[in-house]
């Protein structure tokens, strides 16, 4: 049998990052939380929490935390049907998404659900090609991902495509592409790249030129920084059309190659065990996607 008091202590330490914060949330002393965690680790014969600032779960600890997420959803559902049990527990839903979705169409979906869904949300950021790994590791219950194949134990809903446009400031284009956007010019003109997982700029180059080019690049791990750096003439970049549109209309940014967009298809994957409890969240995500994403071409 699972010691749910100890398992809840593990989940709370991981969620809040420290034994002290978990103790305050559980209404016990830090030593009591430490004892519960240690006894459960000894019983299971494995470390569940890597102690540090903040404390983080090991792989096996993350699995236990996701089990507690499912338990919380079941308890919340039970309280909804048996109000005599008292106030329903607050449940935090861990979700993975890419930064560009969070900075454009996904936030309205989260806000709509937060207003009515009764859940707290914990958002993890990763490249859309890698958010499915969070589901595979059991670290989240749902994810926005570019992976169409369902992760084991998950259901998939196509969302549409996030459209990217290659942009730069007029002064940057005049300086780096005086004779047009060519492979030779791209090999010299600084690009903007989110991180080592970001392949959008390279994908756009291959789509247009049929070859890979070693791009000189600035590394900027921020969706908003991409826009600001482009406006400042720091480099060219693939930017979600929702963020670029107003600047393109005003002439502050220009397209490197008009109408040569890059569409990245996105999918909503959710754990089947949590699908019923998260049906309202799924509806909010699908509605926001239909409003703001494009059909993959």
Secondary structure, DSSP 4 states (H G I P E B T S, - for coil): ---HHHHHHHHHHHHHSSHHHHHHHHTS-HHHHHHHHHHHHHHHTS--EE-SSS-EE-HHHHHHHHHHHHHHHHHHHHHHH-GGG-SPPPEEEEEEE-HHHHTTTHHHHHHHHHHHS-EEEEEEE--TTTHHHHHHTTS-SEEEES--SPPTTEEEEEEEEEEEEEEE-HHHHHHH-TT-S-HHHHTTS-EEESSTT--HHHHHHHHHHSS-----EEE---HHHHHHHHHTTS-BEEEEHHHHHHHHHHTSSEESSTT--EEEEEEEEEEHHHHTTTHHHHHHHHHHHHHH-B---
